[in-house]
Amino acid sequence: MKKLACLMLMVLIVLTFSCCKNNENGFSATGADEYFNTFENFENTFTEIYVKEKNYEIRHSKYHVGDFYTVYDNYGNLLDKGYHGYRGSFNISQKDNVVTLEYGFGGTYVFPKYRMYDIEKGMVSRYFEGPIALKDNMIASFIIKDDRAYLTVQDIFDTDVFCKEFSINMDKFYHLQIEEVYFADDGKKVFIKHYEDDYESDIVEKSFDLY
């Protein structure tokens, strides 16, 4: 029992001092590399697989402290690995040759972040701030610069193909105002529906020309 208690204390310390940071690819959960490099045997012993597909696998801690995930391309090559804590939503889904990772963080409010993987071409996107909208190979999402929110529309995997940025006159808590983001049927515009001021105000719609 003393050995188990010491081990659990060590795990709690590691998890407590793991944090999140921004890197060149967008949001990243730190602590993942340390976990996989140092605690591989611990993972096999104290976590259990609860989702296993050809292109991704999720292990859940038996002590409910988080999820560990790995994503592979169609040829068995590792594309990504990471860890998500117990608070907020977490999901991996797949449609055709694209696997989508979704993080949700926050207590009362959820701040979703997404990452896509082209499992045929072996391509990995940056992290996208939600809410998002998808149209073919395009994605609409949001970024924060100087505490202000901006709408970005780009090719999912290559900004050299297409990338545009629009001011939306909202601060970094834009999530609390936006009701919906969507593309026009012809893909030439993006729309956002949002509360004009707060939840008691009217919902208004703005459109942004892409071409």
N, C-alpha and C positions, 0 to 999 in steps of 0.2 A: 504493500500500500504506500510506503514512504517513497519508493522508487517511482510509482505511478504519479503520486502527488508532485514530486519534483519535476517529472517530465511535463505534466500539465502546466505547472507554473512557468516552465521554460517556454512552452508554446504560447501562453498568454502574453509573456514579455515580448516575444518576437512579433506577435500580432499587434500588440499595443504600439510598438515603435515603427511598424510599417506604415507608410503614408502614401499619398498620391501626389504626382507631380506632372508637369507638362513637359513634353519633349518634342522633337521635330516631327514626330508622327501624331501628335495630339495627346490626349489623355492616356496615361499608363498607370497600372497598379504596380507600385514598387513592392519589392519583397518577393516577387515571383521567382526571379533568378536565384536568389539566395535559398528560397525554399526548395527548388528543384535540384540545386547543386548540393545542398547540405542535408536535406531531409528526405531524400529519395526513399530510403528504407522506411522512414517514418510514414511517408505517404502510403506505401504499400501495406503497412501494418495498421494504420489508424484511419484510413479513408476507405470508402467503398465506391465502386463504380455504380452510378445509377442511370447514366445515359452513355451508350456506346454505339456509335455509328461508324461507317467507313471513314468519314472525313473529320469526325470530332468525337471527343470523349470528355465527360464531366465526372469528376470524383467529388463526393461530398464527405466532409468530415463527420465522423461518428459522434463528435462532440458538438456539432452544429456551430462551428466557428467560421465556416465559409466553404467555397467551392473552388476546386482547381480544374482548369480546363486545358486541353490541347487541341489544336486544329491541324489537319494534314491535307495535302493536295491529293489528287487522284492517283498519284504514284508513290504515296507513302512518305513523302518528304514533310518534315515538320515546318509549318508556316507560323505558328504562334503558340504561346503557352502563357498562363497567367493564373492569378488568384483573385477572387472576389470575396469581400467580407460578408458577414451575415446580415447587414442592414441594407435594405433596398432590394430592387428586383434584379434578376439575372436570368438570361435566357440565350440559347443558341438555336437557330433555326436554319433551314436550308431550302432553297428553291432553285431547281436546275443546278447550274454550276456555281452558284453563289451561296456561301455560308455567311450568316449574319450573327454577330455577337452583340448583345444588348446589355448594358449596365444601367441600373437605376440607383441613384444615391439620394439621400435626404431622409429626414424624419417625417414631418407632416407632408412635405412636398417631395416629389420624385423628379430628379434632374437626369433624364436619360442620355446616354452616350452610345454610339453605335460604331461598329467596325465591320467591314466586309472583306471576304476572302474569295478570290476567283480560284477555285480548286482545280480548274483545268489548266489555266495559264500560270498558276503559282503566284498570283499578285495579291498584295495586302494593302488595304486602304489606310488612310489616317483615321483617327477617331473623329466622329461627327457629333456635334452637340444637337440634341433633339429639341423639339419634335422635328421629324424629317418627313420628306415626301420623295417618292421615287418615280421616275419615268424612264423606261428603257435603261440606258446606261448612265442616266443623270440623277443627281441627288440634290435636294434643297435642304440646307441645314443652317446652323447659326454659329457665329464666333463672337468672342468678347475681346474688345480692344479698348484700353483706357476706360474700363468700366462701362462701356457702351456696347450694345448688341448690334450685330449686322447680319443680314441674310446673305448666305453664299449659295451659289448654284454652280455645280461643277460636274465634270465626268468623275465617276466614282473612284477610278483608279489612276487617272492621269490629268492633272490640271493643265497640262500643255494642250490637251484636246479642247477643253472648254473650262472657263472659270470666270465668274462675275460676282461682284460683291455690291450689296445695296444697304444704305442706311435705313433703319426702321424707326428711329427716334424712340428707342427704349433703352433702359439701363440693363445691368447684368442680371436682373431678376425678371427678364422678359418672359420666362417660362410661365409666370403667374398671370400674364396677360393673354398669351396666345391660345386660341381655341383650336385652330386648324391651319395646316399648310398643305397646299395641293397645286399640281400642275394643271394647266389647261389641256384639253384633250389633244390639241395639236402640238403641245410641248413648247409653244412659243412664249408663254407667260407663266409666272408663278404667282399664286395668291396666298395671302395670309388673312385669316379672320382673327380678330382680337378685341378684347375689351378696351374701350377708348381710354378709360382711367383705371377703374377697379371693377370688382365683380358686380357692383351695383350699377355700373354704367352700361351704355349700349354697346353692342358688338358691331364693329365696323369692318370693312374689307378693303384691302389694298392690293393692287396688282403691280407686277414688275415685268417689264419687257425684257426678254432674253435676246431677241434678234431685231 
